[in-house]
Amino acid sequence: MMKYISTRSKQKNSMEGKNAAQAIIKGIAEDKGLFVPEKMPQPLSDISTLTGKKYKEIAYLVLSRFFEDYTEEDLQECIDCAYDEKFESDEIAPLVRGGDAYFLELFHGPTAAFKDMALSILPHLLTKALKKEKINNKIAILTATSGDTGKAALEGFADVEGTEIIVFYPHVGVSQVQERQMTVQTGNNVHVFGIKGNFDDAQAAVKAIFNDPSLAAELEQEGWQFSSANSINIGRLVPQVVYYVWAYVKLLEKGAIQPGEKINVVVPTGNFGNILASFYARELGVPVRKFICASNQNNVLTDFINTGVYDAKRKFYITSSPSMDILVSSNLERLLFHLSGNNGQLVASLMKDLDETRKFEASDNIRVGLTEFYGGFATEEETNEAIDELYQRDHYLMDPHTAVGYKVYADYVKKTGDKTPTVIAATASAYKFSETVVKALGLPSQIDGFKAITQLHQATGVSVPKGLQGLNEKPVLHKHVLEKTQIAEAVKHSLL
Ligand SMILES: *Cc1c(COP(=O)(O)O)cnc(C)c1O
């Protein structure tokens, strides 16, 4: 049975490993580390035999490797509930040619960004886990969001029995459409707060609440326990592995690669969850040559990959790809654990350095592992140029996050001449960031995000995702904006 241990655990073979259900419920380990598989699962026997399979079938193959304590019936039910008509594409995640690459479109879910891929299944995995573990507590889902996780978590958890969902987003920093998506959310168990701070502040506050034993005790008395919908939850990470296996199978079906041929993956990265999922996919047998990690102006990961030094002590930029405006990238901790040969003690000391000095330095074996990654970043201007260039050339419409990926990919090819077939994770619909895209395409500038949606539709004919239609006519239900110091109080107030 697969066990999950903390990235900071002291023994290599911890006796205290949790099963998947327990890890999903807890969200974060007691020592503040993140749950990781103690051993990676056996690779899928032969990926080239998976051609013709549906997304749900591949999802089952992947999830069953990681979540061995769930029965087949449990997992099938979760998968069926998640990947249904909520997605506007039958394929769930279509692979579309654009430029010299393939775009893995992860934005056809209800909130028009890739977070739906995992957050449409997490609530089902969690409620099953509670049943399996016979836990009667109600679960409070605390979520810090840089823009897209919040809405996807609200959509996923709204009115899910036994849960209450609380979302904190940076009041300045998310796009107008992103904010409105969250503030109009209906449901009897939803709470949405803007905070005066950036994503890192929101994430730090949420982590602090998780690690506050007195608050936990107070809430426990009232029958509450916390869990997380952020990508620190292993229940979010594993469903993201699915679409890298799927993409490889689609490339085979298209005849773009031969069985066993290596591919490159490009991931516009913020909290490092999505790109880490591609790393897990390789453990499952997807042949990946390079993991190309694309950042915006907040290029802390670019520097880390290139120098081995992680230095979050730098200027924070608010960019047009807000879901990547992150300086403390949570899931990197998991990569450090895997690259260091499951050395929890080392990871704990690096994370202590990060806490105390905002900085840490990779050990030699981590540096060796990092050579499989390529790190690059795109400025705001380069991102806009990329959107315009690919649209003019191919009529392929990218959102700013995806465009960061495309630009870094172009740089990589120029620098290395590497012509390996490449999958770029397309993480959001361009309509979520219409103001930016309209401007990038040289259309008359539009400050209003909703008007920009109409304008972009008229100019390109690309259909507007259902979840974004009529958004500006819905009543705003959540108006609170908090100081950072009020977050814990707001949590109590929401639950008690
Ligand atoms: C969350 C998000 C990202 C970054 O993904 P991570 O898993 O945090 O690295 C990139 N693009 C979009 C549109 C997102 O919503």
The ligand as an SDF file (V2000), in Angstrom:
LIG
                    3D

 15 15  0  0  0  0  0  0  0  0999 V2000
   -1.9670   28.4300  -11.1000 C   0  0  0  0  0  0  0  0  0  0  0  0
   -1.6240   28.8580  -12.4770 C   0  0  0  0  0  0  0  0  0  0  0  0
   -0.3220   28.7500  -12.9730 C   0  0  0  0  0  0  0  0  0  0  0  0
    0.8270   28.2520  -12.1310 C   0  0  0  0  0  0  0  0  0  0  0  0
    0.6870   26.9050  -11.7940 O   0  0  0  0  0  0  0  0  0  0  0  0
    1.5130   26.2890  -10.5700 P   0  0  0  0  0  0  0  0  0  0  0  0
    1.0090   24.9060  -10.4250 O   0  0  0  0  0  0  0  0  0  0  0  0
    1.2100   27.1550   -9.3910 O   0  0  0  0  0  0  0  0  0  0  0  0
    2.9540   26.3700  -10.9520 O   0  0  0  0  0  0  0  0  0  0  0  0
   -0.0930   29.1120  -14.2840 C   0  0  0  0  0  0  0  0  0  0  0  0
   -1.0770   29.6010  -15.0620 N   0  0  0  0  0  0  0  0  0  0  0  0
   -2.3350   29.7330  -14.6160 C   0  0  0  0  0  0  0  0  0  0  0  0
   -3.3750   30.3070  -15.5230 C   0  0  0  0  0  0  0  0  0  0  0  0
   -2.6640   29.3620  -13.3160 C   0  0  0  0  0  0  0  0  0  0  0  0
   -3.9210   29.4960  -12.8730 O   0  0  0  0  0  0  0  0  0  0  0  0
  1  2  1  0
  2  3  1  0
  2 14  2  0
  3  4  1  0
  3 10  2  0
  4  5  1  0
  5  6  1  0
  6  7  2  0
  6  8  1  0
  6  9  1  0
 10 11  1  0
 11 12  2  0
 12 13  1  0
 12 14  1  0
 14 15  1  0
M  END
$$$$
